[in-house]
Amino acid sequence: MKEYEIYVPLYYNDETPVEVRKLQQLQKRLVDQFEGLTFLPQPNQGIWKMGGVTYRDEIIIYRVQTAKIRAARQFLCG
């Protein structure tokens, strides 16, 4: 069994909010693929540095589990 966490930003780079419909579509796709998920809706913050600039994101987390590791990687990584 393998567990994956998908960190999803709540805002685009121009600071407009990601549409609720898109988040719902992603949730449906994950449930269809993994037959369930854990949704951690409380906002979390991601912080990282790139090229001397500090970036901050407000994110939510979807957690899925599967024994079908190859299929999961294909789905998640393309």
C-alpha positions, 0 to 999 in steps of 0.5 A: 500500500502506498500513500500519496498527498496532493498539495493543491494551491487555492490561488493562481499566480495572479492571486485570483482564487482557483474556481471551486468547480475545478477543485470539485472536478479534481476531487471527483477524478481522485475518487474515481481513480483511487476509490476514495480520498482524505480531504484536509480542507483546513488551509495550509501554507507552503513556503519556498525560495527560488532565485532569491525570492520567497514564495508563499502559497495557501494550499489544501491537501488531498490524500489517497492510498492504493496498492496499484502503485504503477497505475497511481504513478501513471495517473499522477505523473502522466 
